[in-house]
Structures are given as C-alpha cells and as structure tokens.
Amino acid sequence: MSATGPQLAPQAAKEWARKQRSPLAQLLHALNQPLTGLECSLELAVASPRSPEHYLRTLRESLALTVRMRILVEAIRELTDVQEADPEANGLEKSEIFPLDALLRETADDLRPVAEARKVHLRIAVEVPLPVRASRRHLAEAMFRSLESALSMTREGGDFEVQTEREQGQAVIRLAWSGASPPEHSPFSRPELGLLIARVGWERAGATWLLTQTGDRHTCVVRMPLAAQLAGSKYSGGES
C-alpha cells in the first residue's frame, strides 16, 4: 500500500475513489456526464448542416440525456432536503422514543403487495423490541426508501429478507435480497439513488449504514443506538 492509498486495479480503484466522495459529490459528478454528453451532441448538431435523420437522432439522444439529468437533479434535491432537515426546528417535530420494530413491520407489510406482484418471496423476522429515540416521521421516510429501493432491485422470483436483532445496545436491521442484473445507469439508477438517499436519512438520525455484495446477494445492515431511557423496562426485551 502506498502513501496515497491502496494499490488497486483501475476499475477497483475507480470504485474505491467514488465511495470516498460524499453522497452529494457523487451525484454532482454523475450529473456532469450526461450534461457533457448533451453539450457535445448539440454542438455537433449545429456545427454544419445535417440530414433530417441526423437531427431526429440527436433530439432523441438529447431527450434521453435530459431525462437522465432530471433524475439526478431530483435526487440532489432530495438529498439536500434530507441533509438540511432539522426535525426539531421551531419545536415542530421533536425526537421521541418509539418502537423501531413496529415501524419496520408496518413498512414491510405496506410493501407486501409490491413483492407479490413481482413474485418476490418476502420473509420478515422482526421479533425483538427495538426502542429508539428519533423523529419518527423522518425515520419512516428513510425506512420506506430503504425497503422500496432494495425490493425494486430484487430479481423477479428472488428472495427479500428483513431481519432484526439487538446487539451491544444497538438496534440492528438487516436487509438481504437476490439481486437482478445491474440496472441501467448503475450505480446511479433510480433504486440505487433511493438507497443513497435512505442511507443519508439513517445517518442523519444517528445510525450507521453498510451495504455489501457477494455474488448476486446484496446485504444492507443498519445499526442505531437503542433508547437508553428504556433499558430494563418492559420494552427492553433483553440483550443478544
């Protein structure tokens, strides 16, 4: 390993460098690619007279690039909203202690029809109480984006598992799914952008986020401190 970082193959080095950027920096970098493509396409179109077929092809390509930019700009806006949100601003939405396990079950149940429509085998193992202190609305949004995005990345007929446990004073949520083929524009497809935004939402609430892949198996682990105020109460449920 050199002083400048690990020695990796070019593709692996590129992926490593991408992950070192902040989520916002990643999206801004991704936005530059279709923006540059659109500029080049339009410059070539006006450089000299072209056939009608060429102009039509240019318009189609430009439209595709514009749609891509719109998706990225929407993600940037959502990400900025999450990062700048102050749930306790003006006392309108203070943190509260609530059962994260119940929120997880509700969210998973809401998405059950989506799983059934895609013939995905949804398995939910949420059995231990997980009291946490946070803005329930903000965590509900992060929870929904996490499950919805991961579910949309699950291959048809595959498995999607939701598990929880308590570990060293933390609530642990594990999502695991059988991945489909890499979506178009990966790693900045709509579902992958959804996971990125969800990650920021969890981290803003004090949780940690780890996404790994082994073959076609994807695993996301979220860890969040349990509400210490409830330790030993009827909600504690014991430690694993």
C-alpha positions as a printed Julia matrix, in Angstrom:
240×3 Matrix{Float64}:
   0.0     0.0     0.0
   1.39    3.39   -0.94
   1.12    6.65    0.97
  -1.63    7.76   -1.37
  -3.94    4.83   -0.74
  -4.37    1.15   -1.6
  -2.97   -0.15   -4.87
  -5.97   -1.39   -6.84
  -6.8    -2.44  -10.38
  -8.05    0.53  -12.46
 -11.75   -0.38  -12.2
 -11.49   -1.21   -8.49
  -9.54    1.99   -7.88
 -12.25    3.98   -9.64
 -14.94    2.36   -7.48
 -12.89    2.94   -4.31
 -12.42    6.62   -5.19
 -16.15    7.02   -5.88
 -17.05    5.65   -2.46
 -14.71    8.12   -0.74
 -16.76   11.06   -2.04
 -19.71   12.4    -0.11
 -23.14   11.38   -1.47
 -23.69   14.89   -2.81
 -20.29   14.92   -4.51
 -21.09   11.55   -6.1
 -24.33   12.88   -7.56
 -22.72   16.08   -8.84
 -20.01   14.04  -10.51
 -22.63   11.75  -12.07
 -24.59   14.79  -13.32
 -21.55   16.07  -15.19
 -21.53   13.06  -17.53
 -24.96   13.47  -19.21
 -24.54   17.26  -19.13
 -21.29   16.99  -21.08
 -22.88   14.49  -23.46
 -25.8    16.8   -24.12
 -23.49   19.74  -24.8
 -21.37   17.72  -27.26
 -24.43   16.36  -29.04
 -25.91   19.82  -29.56
 -22.59   21.32  -30.64
 -22.19   18.68  -33.34
 -25.77   19.22  -34.5
 -25.23   22.95  -35.16
 -21.65   22.7   -36.43
 -22.8    22.17  -40.04
 -25.95   21.26  -41.99
 -27.15   17.74  -41.25
 -29.76   15.38  -42.62
 -33.25   15.29  -41.05
 -32.47   11.79  -39.79
 -29.4    13.07  -38.0
 -31.35   15.85  -36.31
 -34.02   13.4   -35.24
 -31.42   11.07  -33.78
 -29.79   13.99  -31.98
 -33.13   15.03  -30.49
 -33.77   11.51  -29.23
 -30.32   11.28  -27.68
 -30.69   14.73  -26.15
 -34.05   13.81  -24.67
 -32.59   10.67  -23.1
 -29.74   12.7   -21.59
 -32.19   15.33  -20.32
 -34.3    12.67  -18.6
 -31.15   11.29  -17.0
 -30.18   14.74  -15.73
 -33.68   15.33  -14.36
 -33.48   12.09  -12.34
 -30.11   13.11  -10.91
 -31.27   16.66  -10.13
 -34.32   15.26   -8.31
 -32.01   13.03   -6.27
 -29.74   16.0    -5.47
 -32.76   17.99   -4.3
 -33.99   15.14   -2.1
 -30.52   14.59   -0.7
 -30.14   18.28    0.1
 -33.54   18.33    1.81
 -32.54   15.36    3.97
 -29.16   16.84    4.87
 -30.58   20.25    5.74
 -33.66   18.99    7.6
 -33.84   19.97   11.25
 -36.61   17.85   12.78
 -36.62   19.96   15.94
 -36.69   23.35   14.22
 -39.09   25.69   15.99
 -40.14   22.79   18.2
 -42.39   21.45   15.45
 -41.07   17.91   15.4
 -39.06   16.77   18.39
 -37.4    13.42   18.76
 -39.43   10.79   20.55
 -38.99    7.27   21.78
 -40.87    4.79   19.64
 -40.6     1.09   18.63
 -38.49    0.85   15.51
 -39.52   -2.79   15.15
 -43.18   -1.82   14.81
 -42.32    0.78   12.15
 -40.32   -1.83   10.25
 -43.16   -4.34   10.31
 -45.65   -1.7     9.14
 -43.39   -0.65    6.28
 -42.71   -4.23    5.19
 -46.43   -5.03    5.27
 -47.2    -1.94    3.15
 -44.77   -3.22    0.51
 -46.03   -6.8     0.58
 -48.34   -6.23   -2.46
 -45.34   -4.94   -4.43
 -43.37   -8.07   -3.55
 -46.29  -10.3    -4.53
 -46.69   -8.52   -7.87
 -43.02   -9.16   -8.64
 -43.22  -12.74   -7.3
 -40.59  -11.94   -4.7
 -40.51  -14.17   -1.6
 -40.72  -11.67    1.28
 -39.51  -13.01    4.62
 -39.9   -10.89    7.74
 -38.22  -11.85   11.03
 -38.82   -8.88   13.32
 -39.29  -10.33   16.79
 -37.32   -8.26   19.32
 -38.37   -4.83   20.67
 -36.21   -2.01   19.31
 -37.0     1.25   21.12
 -35.09    4.2    19.64
 -35.16    7.96   20.05
 -35.54    9.92   16.81
 -38.0    11.76   14.62
 -40.48    9.03   13.74
 -41.55   10.72   10.52
 -38.0    11.1     9.25
 -37.12    7.51   10.1
 -40.33    6.33    8.45
 -39.22    8.05    5.25
 -35.74    6.51    5.43
 -37.23    3.11    6.24
 -39.63    3.2     3.3
 -36.93    4.32    0.85
 -34.63    1.55    2.07
 -37.14   -1.26    1.64
 -38.75    0.08   -1.53
 -35.41    0.59   -3.29
 -33.98   -2.76   -2.21
 -37.19   -4.54   -3.22
 -37.11   -2.95   -6.67
 -33.55   -4.28   -7.08
 -34.61   -7.83   -6.19
 -34.9   -10.13   -9.17
 -38.32  -11.48  -10.04
 -38.89  -14.71   -8.15
 -36.0   -13.97   -5.8
 -35.84  -13.65   -2.02
 -36.06  -10.49    0.07
 -35.35  -10.91    3.78
 -35.89   -8.47    6.65
 -34.31   -9.39    9.98
 -33.65   -7.6    13.25
 -31.69   -8.18   16.43
 -30.27   -6.35   19.42
 -26.51   -6.21   19.65
 -24.39   -4.33   22.2
 -27.01   -1.68   22.9
 -27.91   -1.2    19.25
 -30.89   -1.97   17.1
 -29.71   -3.92   14.06
 -31.72   -4.17   10.85
 -30.57   -6.49    8.08
 -32.0    -6.39    4.58
 -30.84   -9.09    2.18
 -32.01   -9.68   -1.37
 -31.25  -11.62   -4.53
 -30.07   -9.0    -6.96
 -31.18   -8.75  -10.55
 -28.86   -7.76  -13.39
 -27.25   -4.35  -12.82
 -29.85   -1.72  -13.75
 -29.28    0.81  -16.49
 -27.06    3.72  -15.43
 -25.76    1.76  -12.42
 -24.53    2.83   -9.86
 -26.88    5.81  -10.26
 -30.12    4.1   -11.29
 -33.37    5.14   -9.59
 -33.32    2.33   -6.96
 -29.63    2.87   -6.22
 -30.24    6.59   -5.81
 -33.09    5.69   -3.46
 -30.71    3.64   -1.32
 -28.21    6.5    -1.31
 -30.84    8.96   -0.07
 -32.1     6.45    2.5
 -28.55    6.0     3.78
 -28.18    9.73    4.38
 -31.53    9.78    6.2
 -30.42    6.97    8.54
 -27.06    8.6     9.17
 -28.72   11.93    9.97
 -30.71   10.06   12.63
 -27.52    8.71   14.21
 -27.43    5.29   12.55
 -24.65    3.6    10.61
 -25.14    2.03    7.2
 -23.22   -0.76    5.49
 -24.07   -2.15    2.05
 -22.19   -5.21    0.79
 -22.47   -7.62   -2.13
 -21.33  -11.21   -2.55
 -22.15  -12.56   -5.98
 -25.77  -11.63   -6.62
 -26.54  -11.43   -2.89
 -26.89   -7.9    -1.51
 -26.94   -7.15    2.21
 -27.67   -3.85    3.93
 -27.04   -3.54    7.68
 -28.32   -0.53    9.63
 -27.27   -0.07   13.26
 -28.84    2.5    15.56
 -28.42    3.07   19.31
 -31.29    1.81   21.42
 -33.04    4.34   23.64
 -31.06    4.11   26.89
 -34.01    5.5    28.83
 -35.86    2.25   28.28
 -33.07   -0.08   29.33
 -34.5    -2.6    31.77
 -38.09   -1.51   31.13
 -40.88   -3.6    29.65
 -39.59   -2.61   26.2
 -36.01   -3.79   26.67
 -36.54   -7.4    25.71
 -33.05   -8.34   26.87
 -29.74   -8.12   25.04
 -28.42  -10.57   22.49
